[in-house]
Amino acid sequence: MLQRKLNCSNSPCLYSKWGLILLLTFAYNMASAQQQVPYYDQHRDWEQIKFNWTNLDKEIGKKFKPFRSQGAPPNITRDYPYTYSGRAVSHAFSSSGDFYVGFSTGGLWRLDTYPQQDSLSWSLITNNVLLSQSIGAVVIDPSNDQHICVGTGSHENGNGRGVYYTNDGGVTWNLSTLPLGTQPPNYCYSFAWHNTSLYLATSNGLLLSNDKGITWDSVRINDIKGSVTDVVSFGSESVIVAAISGNGVYWLNQRGQWMMIKNGPTDWLIDIECSNNKIYALAGTDFYSGNTTSMSRLIDNTAPNGFNTLKVSSDNSVIYAGYASPGGIRKSIDQGITFGSDISGSQNVHVDQRGFAMDPNNKNNVFAICDGGVYRSKDAGNTWYNLNIGLQTFQCTDLASYSGAQQRLYVGQQDNGSQSIVDGLWTIGGGGDGSSNGFKLGDSLSVYDIRSAVVNLTLSETGRGIVYKGTYNVNINPTPGQPWTYLNSLVLNPKNTNVQYLSTDNGLYKTTNGGSSSPNTGWSVVQTAKNPRIPYVSYVAIDYLDTAKVYYLNNGRRSFSVYKSNNSGDNWSDPFPLTGQGYFSIVSSPNKLGRTFAVGGNKDSAIVMMSNDYSAPYNELNSELPPMQVFNIIETKKSSTGTIQRFIGNEMGIYWSFGDKGKWYKINNNLPNVQVRKLEFHDLTKSLRIATYGRGVWQIPCPIFRTTPISLNELSENLYCTTESISIEDSTTVSKPNQETTLIAQKGVSFSKGFSIDKGTKLSVFTFKEIE
């Protein structure tokens, strides 16, 4: 383990001009857990070293007038930042008309300027107290706008880590107490008030709170086990209606009995709505309406793959229904008997709909909650406006920086394609699911990237960023008529980017000519997946020091293994099995030939494994990491940063290790508590850049360790030293009052007799053994 200690060359070691010596080092702080089940130590203050993160989107804090969405086709640029946001999944109105939107990984936001139309201003309501920024459900107390409850874990993302409430509008949050002996649900679907009681539909069943969400009890619906996918209040008596996946729709009568509604849907229930004493339900491709006595199936759904969300006006005169793939919005004015054609396509609203919100005082004022953020119509769906400026909820899946430019990046994003960022300004790059990308060697205007089943090539500079000039499909499915093959990651040889490896769910492919510009040419299979039941090659790593060495991670049925090639994929070794489950990525080291890392885990476990040679076993480096999934890892080059450092990205941010025993320090500070999917060290600026799955792209100056002794008479910055110690001379003062200064030295830190420190200043001292 790394040790934190103070080496003193003189005695007494420290003096304070106030007669008080302040030397504060970090310690583990265990607060009393409100959650009975110790599924995760909710209030542990993980040992932290503070760095100040910078958001690379310079425009995010500005206000803009709302504008009509211009969509997201290829080959266009804009004079304003690209305004697609991340996946919005939940929403709520307060009694005073404030509008809240929850995102699958981006937290809870409030539209501060509603109902004004002349500007946009969003405020983030959830802070880093929440262990998950996946907001599956939100509700506001109708008698107190400052009392808000959120259920974490959305169906689109999972990873729920409890229910939280605030009494001050989001300034502070508290963890609710769940029923004794239960785990927090992976998914929270919806809240519903019933008089003074609050219900919550979750993947663990139905929950009930009689103290406004502070404590919860389980509700058994006729002893039926299963996920309760929705709960709503119905009619003048506020009857509660609940949908149980695969078991139908139920209502609670005045005698406290749950009654199944006759002729209602019994397959997978997606959404239910109650309005003006009528109940509506979506299930698969079927649409139902009725009351607590009986329901009837109205129509075969006119959406190609079935609606997945609906909203009904309070007088039943208007119903909006949304669907995904190919997506759109349809509207009914005859209580669901017929639905008109898509009313969103010509307006370029994002195709994948997740919900609708309707102004309780004006049914013509409608919000579309979708994979592209938030859109609004003031005229009952005839015209839609994009409301995403200021919503920093991008779900970034990958990040590539051009080595010769300070701020030229390319980012893949879930549901919103790939985008470029040049000096803090975003430019549209296309649609689809962004996945993996990289710059062509020596060419800042050419980027390769993949989106679902498409590989895109050849980009050029236009205006503020880059736009597509051509795309082509890589048809790697050997069986005609079968579903397309999902592309997982694209890895470029850093010394020759014409050589690329493409991992897919049925094997590993390679090109040596940059993929060619013609469809279906240039790629060849080099390894088929090894488990025919679940064929899945997830990630590939190319050795930095010998690019002929290639590694790939194979995900089989409950088993994971690493394969290695010494000759660029011509031949492969036998599989090396990995212990544990849920591996996410494999990464190579720039410092040691053959060193690779495999990382992963699940909701309740972290996996960081390292091997210094393929024939050697993978050893755990999980010490002091919180039990949650790790997505990515990087190791910095010693020649660039003075010593080898390691950074991992997990569900809650970034952790840092600079010692050979693998102790990890949290370095979030002002970074949002959010999943980090990709990390990158930019050598030109010596910065660490990260792509977060829900809050965009961030960076910090990477710590640079000095390799010579340091002797100071003023302490004004963090100091890092490898080969020798840090010596604090006579009469040294700290010139960062009420802040934190970190001192890290391999051989310790020595202080003179005259050293003084201002009251309120934090000084953290660390020693370490250098990584080899």
N, C-alpha and C positions, 0 to 999 in steps of 0.2 A: 504494500500500500504506500502511496505517497504520504509523506509526513509534512506537516506544517509546524515550523519551529522558528524560534528567534535566537540567533547567535549574537552574543554581546561580547565585544572585545574589551569593554571596560565595565566597571561597577561603581556606582549604580548604573543600570543600563539606560534608563530613560528619566528625563526630568520634564516637568510641565511648568510653564510660566504661571499657570493658575494654581499650582500646587496639586494638580490632579493629572495623573498619567492616564492617557487613553490609548490603549492598543487593542483594537477590536479585530478578532479573527472570526471566521464563520464557524458555525456549529450546527448540528442537526437540531431542529426544533419540532418536537412532536406535540401537536395540539390535540385536545380531546376530540375523538371522532364522533360525529353525529350519526354516522351510518353504522348500524349494528353489525352488518356483515362486512368483515374486513377484506372485501374484494380488492380494494386498493386503499393505501394509506392516504385518505383524502386530504389531510392538512399538512402533510410533510413538506417542510421548507427545504427543498433539495439544495445542497451546498452550491452556492452561486458565485460566479465572478462576473462583474458587470461590464458589459460593452454596450455602446450606444449604436443601435441599428438605424440605418437610413433606408427609407422607402424610395425605390428608384423611380417611381412615378411622380414627377414634379407637379403634375397638374391636378393631383387627387384632391387637394384642398380648395380648389377654386369653385366658384358658383357659375352656372351657365343657365341661360334661358332654356326652357324645354323646347325640343325640336322634334319634328316628325322624323321617325326612324327611316334611314335610307338603306337598311338591310346590310348584308354582309357577303356580297358576291366577290369573287376574286377580281384582281386587276383594278382596284380602286384605292385611292388614298383620300384622306380628309384633312381639313384644316383645324380639326379639334381632336382630342384624344379618342381613341377607340373606346366605345362606351358599353360594349357587352360586359355584363357582370357575370357572376357565378350562378350556381343553381339555387333558386329561391324555392322553398318548400312549405313554408308556413306563414301565417299572417294573422293580424288581429286589429280591430278598431277599439280605441278607448271610448268611454262615454262622451268625452269632449270632442271626439273626432280625430284624435291623433292616430296615425297609421304606422303599424309595426310590421316588419318583414323579417322572417328567420330564414337563414341559408343552411344548406346541408353541411357546410364546413366553415362558413364565414361569419357566424355569430348572428346576433339580433340587432337590427337597425331601425331607427325611427325617422320618418320623413318629417322634418321640423317645419317645413314651409307649407304643409297642407293646411287649409285648402287653397292658399295663394298659388297663382300660376306664373308669376313673373320670375321665379328663380327656383333652384333646386338646392336643398341642403339636407344631408343625411347625417345622423349621429349614431355612432356605435354604442350600443347599450350594454352589451356583455363585456366583462373584463376578464383578466387572467385568473380570477378565482375559479371560474368554471373549468373543469377538467376536460370538457369537450365543447367545441364551438359548433357542433352539429345540432341545430335547433329544429327538432322535428315537430314541436308544437309550442304555441304561445297563447296566453290568455291574460286579460287585464281585468282586475276586480271592477265590476260595474259601479261600485260605490266609492272607489278610490283609485284614481288613475296612476298613482305612484306604486301600487301593489301589483306586481307582474310575476307570473310563473312561467317557466320554460321547462319543457321536457327535452333532454338531450338525446341524440341518436335519431337520425332520419332513415326512412326506408331506403333512400338512395345511397346512404353512406354507413349506417350502423354506428357502432362504437359509442352507444349511449353510456354515459357515466353519471347518471342520476338526474334528479329533478331539483331545480333551484327556484328561489323566490327572492324578490327584492321589495322593500318597503319604501324606498326612496327613489324610485324611477330608474334604477340601474346603477346608482353610485356605488352601492355595496350589494353583494349577493350572498345568500345563505343556502347551504345544502339542506334539502328536505330530508326527513326521516322516512324511509321506506318500511314496509311491513317486515317484522322480525323474520329472519331466516331467508329473505329473498335477495336475489341479485338485481342490480339496476337493469332495466330492459335495454336490449340493443336498439329497439325502435320505440319512439313515442309518436303517436299519430295525431291525436286531437284532444282538446279539453272541451268540457261543456259544463255550464252552471245549471244546477237544479235547485231553485230557491237559494238557500245559503250553502249548499253543498257543491263541491267541485269534483267532477269525474275526469279521469284520464285514460284514454285507450292506448294500450301498449302491446308490444310483442309478448309480454308476460301475462296478459290478461287485462282486466279492468281494475282500476284503482279508484279509491274514494277518499276525499279529504273533507273534514268538517271544520277545519281551521284555516281555510283559504290556502292550502298547499303546503303548510308547515310540516304536517305529518300525514301519512297515507296508510290506508288499510286495503287489503285485497277484497274484491267483490267476486263471489262465485255465481256464475249464471248457470243455474241448474246443473252444477258440477261438470260443466263442459270445459275441457281443457283446450287451450289454443289461443292464438293471437286475436285480440279485439282490435279490428282495423279502423273503427270509427265510433264515435259517440256524439250524439247531438240532443238538443232539447227540442221538444215537439209540443205544439199546441198551447192553448191558453193556460193549461194546468202545468205546463213545463214538464211533461212526461219525458223520461229519458229513454232514448232508443240507442241500441248498441248492435254493431255488426260483428259477428264472430267468423273468422276465416273458415270456410268450408262447412259452416253449421247454421247459417241463416241470420235473419234479423230478429231481434228481441226487444220487447218494451217492458218497463217496470210499472205494474199497476199500483193502485192506491193501497192494496193490501201487502205490498212489498214482494210480490211474486213476479218473476220474469216469465213472460209469455212469448212464445214464438209466433211471429206474424205469418199467417197462412199464405201459401202460394208465393212467398218471397224467394229471392235467389238464395241458393245454398252453396254455390261454388265460391271461388275467390272473390271476396267483396272488396271493391276498391274505394267507393265513396258513397255516403248517404247524406241526404239533405232533408230538412223538415221545414215547411213553410205553410202558413195559413191552413193548418190542420191536415196537410197532406205530407206523405213521405215519398221521397224519391231515392232510388238506389241504382248504382252501376255495378255490374258484375260481368267480367269478361266482355263479351260483345253484346250483352243484354242490358236493356234499360227498363226499370220497373217504377210503378207509382201505386199509391194506395194509402191506407191508414193503418191504425193499430189492429184492425180486424183482419184485413186481407190486402194483398197486393196483386197486381197483374202486370204481365210483361207487355210493354207497349209496342216495340218495334224491334226488328233486326237493326242493330246499330249501323248507322250509315258511315261511321268512321272506318277506314280500311282495316285497322287492327284493334278497334274497340276504343271507346272513350276511357280516360283514366281520371277525370275530375269533372265536377259540375258545380254550378252555383245557381240558386233559385231566388228570385226577388220575393220580397215579403208578401206581395199580393198574387204570387204564382203566375204573373203575366209574362215573365221573361225567364228563360233558362239558358245559361251558357254551359257548353260542354267542350272540354279540351282533350286532345289526344296527342300521342307521340308517334313518330315514325310512320308516315312521313310528316305528321304533325299538323296542327292547326286549331282553329276555334270555330265552332258552329253554334248557332243560336236558334232557339225555338220560341215561338210566340203563341203556341197552342198547347202548352203544358206537356211538352215532350212527345206529342203524337208525331210531329215531323220536325226535322232540323234542316235549316237552310244550308247553303254552300259555305265553304270556308270564308270567314270574314277577316282573316289575319294575313293571308298570303300576299295580297297586293300592298299591305302596309308594312311588310317585312318584319313582323313580330317574330321572335324566336319560335321555332317550330314546336319544341317540346314543352307542353303545358303541364304544370303541376298543381295549379289551383287558381281560383278567382276570388277577388274580394269586391264587395259591392258597398258603396256608401250607404249606410243605413237610412240616410235622409234624402238620398237622390239616386234612384236606380239607374239613371243614365251615366253615372260616374262609376266606371268599372276598372278594376286593376287585373291584369294578367300576371300571374306568378309562375315563372317558367325557368327553364335551364339557362336563359339569357338574362336573368335578373327580373326587372319589374317594368311593365308597360302599362299605359293608362289610356282610357278612352273617356271623353267627356260627353260623347253623343251616342251612347248605347252600342258601341262597337263599330261604328262607321269609320272613325278615324282613331288611330293609335299613336301615342307618343312614347318615346323612350325616356325612362326616368333614371337611368343608370349612372349619370355623371355624379361622381362623389362616392359611389359604392365600390369600395375596394374589396371585392369578393372573388377575384379571379381564382379559379382552381387550376393552378399550374402543375403540369405533370412532368415537364422537363425544362432544361435551361441550357443554352449554349452561348458563350461569350466569344466574340472575335478577339484573338490574342493581341492584335495590333491596334485596338481602339479602346479608349477608356470606358465608353458606355455604348457599345453596339451589341445588343443581345437579341436572341431569338428564343421564344417561349412557346411551348406546346401547352394547350389548355383543354380541359374536359369540356366537351359540348360546344366549344367556341373556337375550334381550329387552332391555328398558330398565328402568333403576332410578333412583330418586331418592336424593339424599343431603342430609340436613338436619342441619347442625351435627355432621357426622361420623358420622351414623347412617344406615345403608342401609335402604331399604324396597323390597320387591318391586314391580315394575311390569308384569310380563307375560313371556310367552315369545317364542320366535322369534329371528331375527337382528336385533339392534338395528343401526341404520345412521346415522340423522341426526335431529336434533331441535332445537327452539327454543321459548323461552317466548313466550306471547302478550304483546303490548305492554301494560305496566301491570297484568298479572295474574299473580301468582306461583303461582297454583293451576291455571293452564291451560298445558298443554304440548302441542305438536304433535310427533309423531315418526313415523318409518317403520320397519317391520320387514319385510324381504323384499318381499312384495307387498301389505302392509297399511299404510294410513295410520291412525293413531290420534288421536282428538280428545277434548277435554274431560276434564280430570282435576280431582279435588278433594282437599282435605286430609283425611287420616284418620290418627289416631295420630301416629306420628313422621314420616310422609312423605306421598306422594301415591299414589293408586291409580287404576286405570282405571274410568271410569263408562260408557264406550261406545267401540266401534270400528266401523269399516266398511271394506269393501274398495273400492279404486279399480280398477274394471275398465277398464283402458286398452288392452286387447288387442283390436285391430280384427277379428281373425279367430277366430270361434267354434271351439272345440275344440282350439285351439293352446295350448301351454304358457303359463302366466302370465308377465307381463312383470316383470322384476326392476327394482325401484326403487333408484336409486343414491344420490341426495341430495335433501334437502328444504331449500330456502333461503327464509327469511322476509325480507320487506322491513322493514328496521329502523325505518322511520317509519310503516308501516302493515302490521301482521302479517297482516291479512286477505289481502294480496297475497302469494302464494307461488309458487315455481317448483319443479317436480318433474322431476329428470332421470332418465331410464330408458334401458334398452338398446334402445328403438326410437324415442326422440324426447324432446322437451321439452314439459312440460305446465304450465299456469298456472291459478290460481284467484284471484278477486278477492273472494270471500266466505268466506274461511277454509276452503274445501273443502266447505261445507255439512255437515249432519249426516245427509243421506240418501245411501244407496248410489248410486254412479255419477253423482252430480250435482255441479256446481260446478267441474269441471275441463274444460279444453279444450286441444287440442294447438296449440302455437304454432310448432313447428318439428319436422319429422321428421329422423331421423338421415340423414346424407348418404352413408353407405356401406351399400348394401343387403346386402352380404355379411357385414359385421360392424357392424351398427347399434348405436352405443354413445355416448350422451351421458353423460359421466361427472360433471362438476361444473359448477355455475353460480355466478357471482359477481354481486352487485348493487353498483353504485358507491355508496360511502358518501356522497359529496357531491352526487350527482344520481341518485336512485334510479330514474329513467326509463332510465338506461343499464344494460344487462344484458349480461353476457358468459357464454358457455358454451364448454366444452372438448369437442371432438368427437374421439373415438378411432376412426380408420378402420383399414384393413388396413395396418399398418406405416407409418401416417402420422397426424399429429396437427395440429389446426388450431383457431383461436379464431374465434368468431363474435361480432358485437356488434350490439346494438339500441339506438337512441337514443330509442325510444318504447315502452318496456315490453314489447317482444316482438312488436309489431305488424309490424315490418319488420326484416330482418336484412341485414347487410353481406355482402359476399363473404368467403370464408374467408381467414384470415391463417395461412399455414403455419408450423409450429414445427419447428426442426431437432432431430434426435435422436429417441429412442424412449422409450416408457415413462412418459408423463406421468400424474400422479396427481390433481392438483387445481389449480384456478385461484382466486386470491384478489385482492380489490381493496384499495386503499390508502385510509386515512382522511385523508391529507394532501394528495394531489394528484389533481385530477380526471382520470380516464382512466388512472391508473397501475394496472397489474395485474401479478401475478406468476403464472407457471406453473411448477410444480415436479414432479419425478418422478425417473426414472432406473431402475436395476435393481440387481442384486446387486453389480455392479462399477462403477457409475457414478452420479454425482449430477448432477441438473439443477436449477438455480435460474435462471429467466429473468425479466427485468423489461422492461416497456415503459412509457414515460411518456406515450404517446399511441397510440391504436389504429393510426394510420397509420405510426407509427415501428416499426422492427424491435425484436424482443425481444433483449436483450443478456444475456450470461451474468454471473451473480454467484456463480460456483462457487469462487472463489479460496480455497484452503486448506481446502476441505471434503473429508472422507474419501470415497473412491469407493464409495458405497452409496446406496440409494434414499432420496429425500427425500419425505415424505408431506404436509407442510403448512408454511405460513409465515404469520407475521403481522407487520404493521408497526404500531408504537404511535403514537398520536396525539401530536404534538409538544406540544400544550397540556396534555396529561396527564402526560407524562414528562420534559418539559424539552428533550428533543431526540428526533429520530426514531430509533427502534431497531428492529431486525429480529431475529426468532427463527425458526429452522427446527427441525422435528422430523424425525429420520431413523431408520434402523434401530438406532442406538446411543444415542439420546438427544436432547439439545438443544444447539444452537450459536447464538451471539449475535454480532450485528454492530451497531456504532454509528458507523461511518464510511462516507464516500461511496464508498470504493474496494471495499467488499464483503469485507473480511477478516473471517473468522469465528473465534470463540473458543469452545472447548468449555466448558460450564458444568454438567456432570453432577454433580461432587462426590459426594454420597451418593445421587444418583438412580440407580436400577438401570439397568444397561446393557441397554436395551430399546427396542423400536419406540415412537415417539411419533406417533400418528395425528392428533391435534387439539390446537391451541393456542388459548388465549383470554386476553385481557387484561381483568381485572375492574376497572373504573374506580373503583368505590367503595372497594375495599380496596387499590388500586394493586398488584395481585398478578398474576403470570403463572400460569395454570392449564393443565395438560396432561392429556390422556387417553392413557395408554400401552396398547399392545396386548399385555398380558401381566402388568402389575403395578399396575393400578388408576389412581387419580387423584392428582396431586401438585401442589404450588404453591410458589412462592417470592415474596418481595417484589420487585416489579419495580424495577430501578434508576431513581431519580429524579434527573435532572441539575439542579443549581442553575444559575440564570442570572445570578448575581451573584458577585463575587470572594469567595473563601474565605480567611480568615486564621485560623490555629490555633496554640494553644500546647499542645494535647494531641491525640494521634491515637488515637482509640478506635474508629473505624468506617471502612468503605469510603466514599470521597468521590468525587463525580462533578460536574464543572463544565463549562459550555459556553463562555460568552462570554469569560471571563477565566481567570486562572491560580489555582492553589492555592498559597498562600504559607505555609510552615512557619516560625513565629517562633522567637525565641531561647528556648533551654532547653526546647524541645518534646521530649516523650518519647512513645514508643509504649506504650499501656497494654494491648496485646493480646499478651502474650509467647507465644512458640511457636505463634503463629497467623499468618494471612496477612491483610494489609491492602492493598487495591487503591486506587490514586489515578489517576483519569482526568480530564484537563483539556485543553481545546482548545489553550490556549497554554502548556501545560507546568506543571511544579512547581518551585518554588524553595525551597531549604533554607537556614536560617540557620547560623551557625557553631556554635551551641550544640546543634544537633540530635543526639540520641542514640537508639540502638535496641538493645533487649535481644538478647542472643545467642539464636539460634533463631527469631527473628521474621522472617517473610518480608514484604518490601515490594515490591509490583509497581507500576510507574509506566508509564502509557500516555498518549500524545497522539493526537489524531485531528482529522480535518476533518469538520465536521458535514454530515449528509445534508440536502439541500435538498428 
